[in-house]
Each structure stands twice: as structure tokens, then as C-alpha cells.
Amino acid sequence: MNAFVSTVTQKGQVTIPKSVRDNLHLVTGDKIEFVLNDRGEVVIKPVTRKVAEVAGLLSKYKKSQPVSIEAMDQAVAQYIRNEAV
């Protein structure tokens, strides 16, 4: 078991050590859960969503027809041309 130390700021914030973030696969904006167990220890867990919670989340963006790779390439090329101006 490894131990990592962090300091609590005046606002009650702490920085999660990089090795812990990496191990939990945390990135900016992720949520974490603090679980206080019966021994008075705190366990930090990443908050994950169940598939049922996110099912259909992108359906409002669904197109009536699939977009071809060629159309995607053209759209990307057009975007790049517009950004270069």
C-alpha cells in the first residue's frame, strides 16, 4: 500500500496527487466520491455512470441519414479553410 500526502487549503481544498489521479484515470471535470467507512477511513472513488443513465443521450443529434466518410472529410476541410482565414 502506498501513502500520499496533500495539504488542505484555507478553503478546504486538496490536490489529489498525480499518481492517484493516474491510477483512478481521473481527468479535469471528473467527479469523485468520498466514502467514510466504519473504521473512520475515507475512500476516494471516481463517480461513474451506469449505461442506462447515458443511453440515448446523443439521440437528439441523430441524423436521418448516415454521413459518409467523404462528407465528413469535406466538412473538416471546410472548417480548416474557414479557420485559416
Backbone torsions as a table, in degrees:
resi	resn	phi	psi	omega
1	MET	NA	134.3	177.5
2	ASN	-101.9	147.8	176.2
3	ALA	-117.8	140.0	179.7
4	PHE	-128.8	143.1	-177.1
5	VAL	-114.1	138.5	175.5
6	SER	-139.7	155.5	-177.6
7	THR	-103.8	139.0	177.0
8	VAL	-83.5	129.3	178.9
9	THR	-80.7	174.2	179.0
10	GLN	-60.3	-28.7	179.3
11	LYS	-87.5	3.6	179.7
12	GLY	83.4	16.2	-178.9
13	GLN	-96.8	151.4	174.7
14	VAL	-133.9	154.9	174.2
15	THR	-96.8	127.9	176.7
16	ILE	-78.2	123.5	-179.1
17	PRO	-54.8	144.5	-176.2
18	LYS	-54.4	-42.2	-178.6
19	SER	-62.9	-33.7	177.7
20	VAL	-71.6	-45.3	177.6
21	ARG	-58.0	-44.3	179.8
22	ASP	-62.4	-43.8	-178.3
23	ASN	-64.5	-34.6	179.8
24	LEU	-91.2	0.2	-179.3
25	HIS	57.6	42.4	179.9
26	LEU	-88.0	140.1	174.8
27	VAL	-130.5	167.5	-179.8
28	THR	-51.5	130.7	178.6
29	GLY	95.0	-14.3	177.8
30	ASP	-66.0	153.6	176.6
31	LYS	-104.2	146.5	176.3
32	ILE	-126.4	157.0	-178.3
33	GLU	-117.6	135.4	175.5
34	PHE	-103.7	118.4	-178.3
35	VAL	-111.9	120.4	177.9
36	LEU	-92.3	114.8	-177.1
37	ASN	-88.4	179.2	-175.5
38	ASP	-65.3	-19.6	-179.5
39	ARG	-92.8	7.9	179.5
40	GLY	78.8	15.1	178.7
41	GLU	-96.2	149.9	177.5
42	VAL	-105.3	130.2	176.3
43	VAL	-109.3	129.9	178.3
44	ILE	-101.4	125.9	-179.4
45	LYS	-130.2	140.6	173.3
46	PRO	-68.6	141.6	177.2
47	VAL	-84.9	122.8	179.0
48	THR	-116.6	158.8	178.9
49	ARG	-105.9	145.8	175.2
50	LYS	-77.9	150.8	-179.6
51	VAL	-54.6	-39.1	-178.4
52	ALA	-62.0	-29.3	-179.3
53	GLU	-72.7	-28.9	-176.3
54	VAL	-106.5	-3.1	179.9
55	ALA	-60.6	128.9	177.9
56	GLY	80.5	4.3	-177.0
57	LEU	-58.3	-35.1	-177.8
58	LEU	-97.4	5.1	-174.9
59	SER	-61.8	-26.1	179.6
60	LYS	-68.2	-14.8	178.4
61	TYR	-97.2	2.3	-176.4
62	LYS	-64.6	135.7	177.5
63	LYS	-92.7	153.3	179.7
64	SER	-68.9	-30.2	178.2
65	GLN	-125.1	145.1	175.9
66	PRO	-62.0	150.2	178.3
67	VAL	-96.8	131.9	-179.1
68	SER	-75.6	160.4	176.7
69	ILE	-61.8	-38.4	178.7
70	GLU	-61.3	-42.9	178.9
71	ALA	-64.9	-39.1	176.8
72	MET	-63.6	-44.8	178.3
73	ASP	-59.3	-42.6	179.4
74	GLN	-64.3	-41.0	179.7
75	ALA	-64.9	-41.5	178.1
76	VAL	-64.6	-45.4	179.5
77	ALA	-60.7	-42.2	178.9
78	GLN	-63.6	-42.3	179.4
79	TYR	-61.5	-44.7	179.9
80	ILE	-62.9	-42.7	177.9
81	ARG	-60.6	-42.4	-179.2
82	ASN	-68.0	-35.1	179.8
83	GLU	-73.0	-28.9	-177.4
84	ALA	-72.6	-16.8	-176.7
85	VAL	-75.7	NA	NA
